[in-house]
Amino acid sequence: MLPTPPLAIAAPSPVVELLGITAEPAVAAVLAALVIIGVLIATRPLPTRGRADLSILRIGALAVFIAITLEAGVAHLVVDLATMIEWWQYALPLMGAALVVAALLVFVRSLPATPEVPTAPTARRDFATFATAPNTWLPVLAGAVLLITIVVAGLASSANEQGQFVHLDVPVPNTDVDPMRPTFFGWAYGLPVLASLVILAVVVVWMLQLDAARPFRKPETAEVERNERTQRARGVLLLASGAALLALGEAWRLIGHTAAMANPTIGDVPVSTGWGAPEIAGMIGSLAGIPTIAGCVLLGLLVLAPAGVIRRRAVLAPAAAAVTEA
């Protein structure tokens, strides 16, 4: 019996390869920067007026960016990662965002909890009172997709010799070749990400609930305080959304590496793996740039415009009216 020729892995299709490039950190950062520039051309950042809460969000979002960059560029130089499971790479955005929200929670707890002037009771406020619907649904959807990714990928994964679920078994039927076992977003990666996601969700809800339940200082400042709390809620939810999207992009990028197993060859003869997991993984990986770029845009806007933005036409209209009246 002749020996089986060595197994070769086909290169991914040009479309998958091109889309996959957008998920690379440097490319995603450049594309996100272009989107942010476009947003800032069409809008104007609202003034922060030296507010400490917005400074916490701004500095925190920037710190998350820096931490991700340092992990990607420096970690492998400091620590030997050859035999380690780099789960922190995927959980880092969520852990960083949770720390920032926790810092903001401490700040909110330090604010006066007793009104300066007694006011009439108002309707009961909860964590969703000052959060707009778009800002609320975005982190919920991002977190839900990330949760589904963790569970589905975890169930599909297989364990290595140490019992760590970091592989995906890709059988090659009707051959003597052992199943291919590429690195995959299994439970060893997914569970730390899931724990970080839960912690972030708890801290976000806690902060929003605490901020909403505090009484207004006095009736004259109620409108100003309401706007401040709305801006805080917006910043916290954008931070959580950006972190979840960045974690999702990293997870999809790792899953996409399995696409190379879709069309293996033995010698010069193409063979079928017998199931569509590598193809599905390739499709997921090719889309990884979308959440990565979106997450970078959200965090970038939080750094540059923590109080929000307003359309420039809305700013220019009153000025034009004043000139006309004059």
Secondary structure as UniProt FT lines:
FT   STRAND          7..8
FT   HELIX           14..21
FT   TURN            22..23
FT   HELIX           25..42
FT   STRAND          43..45
FT   TURN            49..50
FT   HELIX           52..78
FT   TURN            82..83
FT   HELIX           88..110
FT   TURN            127..130
FT   HELIX           133..156
FT   STRAND          158..159
FT   TURN            161..162
FT   STRAND          165..167
FT   TURN            173..174
FT   HELIX           187..213
FT   HELIX           219..221
FT   HELIX           222..256
FT   HELIX           257..261
FT   STRAND          265..266
FT   TURN            267..268
FT   STRAND          269..270
FT   HELIX           277..286
FT   TURN            287..288
FT   HELIX           289..304
FT   TURN            306..307
FT   STRAND          309..311
FT   HELIX           312..325
//
